[in-house]
Amino acid sequence: MIWQLDIVILVLVVICAIAAISVKDLLGSAVLLGAYSFLMCLLWTGMGAVDVAFTEAAVGAGISTAFFIAAIYQTTRRTRD
């Protein structure tokens, strides 16, 4: 993979991680964690670990995000902090 693209994706991963822990809206945080998982999927693909990338896409960006959103709709959406 092109190293400039790797750097851009790594910067986006760090931005998503910081934003996910600093957002007060739980739905926004769940979406950011899904974006984080998708970006990690791109990095794994670039490293040649296609099986790990497929698992990250299916579990991390797919099922986990859906479970987070379902749990958020069963509780309150905003934190009390």
C-alpha positions as a printed Julia matrix, in Angstrom:
81×3 Matrix{Float64}:
   0.0     0.0    0.0
   1.12    3.57  -0.59
   2.76    4.87   2.57
   1.09    8.3    2.27
  -2.29    6.61   2.27
  -1.27    4.59   5.34
  -0.38    7.8    7.18
  -3.7     9.42   6.27
  -5.66    6.38   7.44
  -3.65    6.18  10.67
  -4.35    9.85  11.39
  -8.06    9.26  10.76
  -7.97    6.25  13.11
  -6.5     8.37  15.89
  -9.03   11.15  15.25
 -11.92    8.66  15.38
 -10.61    7.13  18.6
 -10.23   10.5   20.33
 -13.6    11.71  19.09
 -15.35    8.5   20.19
 -14.23    8.9   23.78
 -14.89   12.64  23.95
 -18.38   12.8   22.39
 -21.21   13.14  24.9
 -23.84   11.68  22.54
 -23.8     7.89  22.8
 -25.18    7.33  19.31
 -22.44    9.51  17.85
 -19.88    7.57  19.81
 -21.21    4.27  18.48
 -21.05    5.56  14.91
 -17.49    6.78  15.46
 -16.49    3.36  16.79
 -17.96    1.83  13.64
 -15.89    4.22  11.53
 -12.83    3.32  13.61
 -13.41   -0.37  12.9
 -13.87    0.3    9.19
 -10.61    2.27   9.03
  -8.81   -0.53  10.86
 -10.27   -2.9    8.25
  -8.64   -0.78   5.55
  -5.31   -0.91   7.36
  -5.46   -4.7    7.76
  -6.23   -5.03   4.06
  -3.27   -2.86   3.18
  -1.0    -5.07   5.27
  -2.18   -8.15   3.43
  -4.15   -9.68   6.28
  -7.4   -10.08   4.37
  -8.87  -12.63   6.78
  -8.34  -10.3    9.74
  -9.76   -7.4    7.72
 -12.88   -9.39   6.84
 -13.41  -10.35  10.48
 -12.9    -6.73  11.58
 -15.44   -5.54   9.02
 -18.02   -8.16   9.92
 -17.68   -8.08  13.7
 -16.23   -4.66  14.48
 -17.97   -2.41  11.99
 -21.06   -4.54  11.46
 -22.4    -6.53  14.36
 -20.88   -4.55  17.24
 -22.15   -1.24  15.88
 -25.62   -2.69  15.42
 -25.61   -4.03  19.0
 -24.38   -0.67  20.36
 -27.14    1.2   18.54
 -29.78   -1.29  19.69
 -28.59   -0.93  23.3
 -28.6     2.86  23.06
 -32.21    2.89  21.88
 -33.15    0.79  24.93
 -31.54    3.32  27.29
 -30.99    7.07  27.31
 -29.1     8.56  24.4
 -27.15   11.27  26.22
 -24.87   10.85  29.2
 -25.51   12.71  32.43
 -21.94   14.04  32.73
